[in-house]
Amino acid sequence: MPRRTSLAVMAWACCLAFTPLAEAADAAALSYAIDLQAPQAQRRLLENHLDLYRWRDGERMDETQLRRLVDQAPRQVRALLASEGFYSPQVHAELAHSGGAWAVRLEVQPGEAARVGPVDLQIVGGSADSSADLRARQLKLRADWSLPGGAVFRHEDWESAKRAALRGLLLDRYPAAAIRESQATVDPQANTVALALTLDSGPVFTFGALEIEGLRRYPASVVERLNPIRPGEPYVQAKLLELQSRLQDSPYFAGAGVQAEIDPEHPLNLPIKVDIEENRARTLGLGIGISTDTGPRAQMDYRDLNLFGQAWRLAGSLKLANKEQSLGGELQFPLTRLGYRDSLTAQWTRLDVEGEVTRTLTLGARRTHPQGKNETAYGLRYYREQQELDGAIGERRSALVPSWSWTRRDVDNLLFPTRGYLLNVQADAAAQALLSDQSFLRGYGKATWFHRLGNKGQLILRGELGAVAAASRDGIPADFLFRSGGDQTVRGYAYQSLGVRDGNAISGGRWLSVASAEYVRWLTPQWGAALFVDAGDAADSLAALHPVVGYGLGARWKSPVGPLNLDLAHGRETKETRLHFSVGFSF
């Protein structure tokens, strides 16, 4: 017994003695340096993917594991370089230990990259009716192929080229297409790679009728008239996306999903399943706000999306601001089968700006035709206006005005554009023989151009031109004359303060010219700073146009409803500095 006890005690003592040493060994993991001798073009690939780099700071690294990684390194290097088209590299790896330090030397000579050799591209499948189409697609596939003979072969480029070739079929007519055969055969002697790709198109699919779920308040015609697809048309995925976009943009719906289930056994008359989430039919909104142009305001809005159960949209608005008060309503009808949007409007407005007070009653009808990035509108409006001037004699005006307008929005993002342009052109006319106090012809154009400068900079150029051909401006309603100055015209000057002086008041003229240049530097993804210069004027003759200049700096914030602009601008002619606040772009 005593002998056994002493042995146990000794063993326990040994454990106590060696435990700290073991812990110290675990804590002091082996470290090593890597000397990589390789061309710069391949260094990043090797540094990002080799296990020697990945486990260099591992807590459990020891000599055994390090030697294993060094032994495996040549094989890993060859596999990585092969993905870039280098199939005959020379790789040498060695491990050295000197002065208590470990060092790995890795020498890599990639050699010549393999080039693409013969390329065999085929499309099979389909039916007798689609044979001509598939022959044309095969010719186009060969013409557009992104990895032609003689190009450096990279595995990533090969996979990308196959995906692109298949995508052309999947998105248009052949949504069940698949890759039947795919081969990349390396010839080490010639250092080339022969490519062979065979695509199976599957059958031609055609669209069928809509299957609508979720409609409770509105008739199915609201969805059907937004549908760009006609039964029997060939399957095109872009058509499904267009239908979904139209539904989501419609005020009738809070959300919409569109899909077509692909069944190769039943390719004809593919049902289009539409899942709808309706908006509430009636809403009442109250709000308050402030504008640096028209001052503080209170507003009440009413909306009925299903007037008389016909999906007619009634929108009414009462706005009370310091310089402007208005009461109006608009009745919009559902989209017609030809893609037109029709509406009727009625509005009363009182505007008190720069000594001119106008009270205007407007009745109008309008037809809008959106077509992709373009929108064309035709309208007929009747105006009755009472003008009062500080220090001058006002007048009553009336006009029946047919109007035309064309807008193009070609930007990368409608809410936060960084490149592209916005363009609007308008034409209006009136004749004394048709319920108008003055005959006139009015033309107006506005353009905004966005250009990205580097990763964080942006240049915005803006211009406006307008002219009214008439014997005089007498009898022409204020809406068809020009004034400028304010948040989104010439900053540094009061709202609509640039125009024709009448007594102590400023009223509209027959000519307009405005130009603006702005540089925005985005400091963070949400916040930016801006420098700008504006120039412009409105006058009653071309010779009387004398553009004034405003310049300053501002802050930009990407708000949920568009870019919020807070500008501090100095008017060179008035020598006054003003604060301007606006949201988005007026298009």
PyMOL commands that set and color helices and strands:
alter all, ss='L'
color gray80, all
select helices_A, chain A and resi 2-27+40-49+51-54+63-83+128-144+155-170+221-224+237-249+478-480+542-544
alter helices_A, ss='H'
color red, helices_A
select strands_A, chain A and resi 32-37+90-98+101-109+115-124+178-187+192-200+207-213+253-259+270-278+282-291+295-307+312-321+324-332+341-353+356-371+374-389+396-411+420-430+440-453+457-470+500-502+505-507+511-522+527-539+548-559+562-571+576-583
alter strands_A, ss='S'
color yellow, strands_A
deselect
rebuild
show_as cartoon
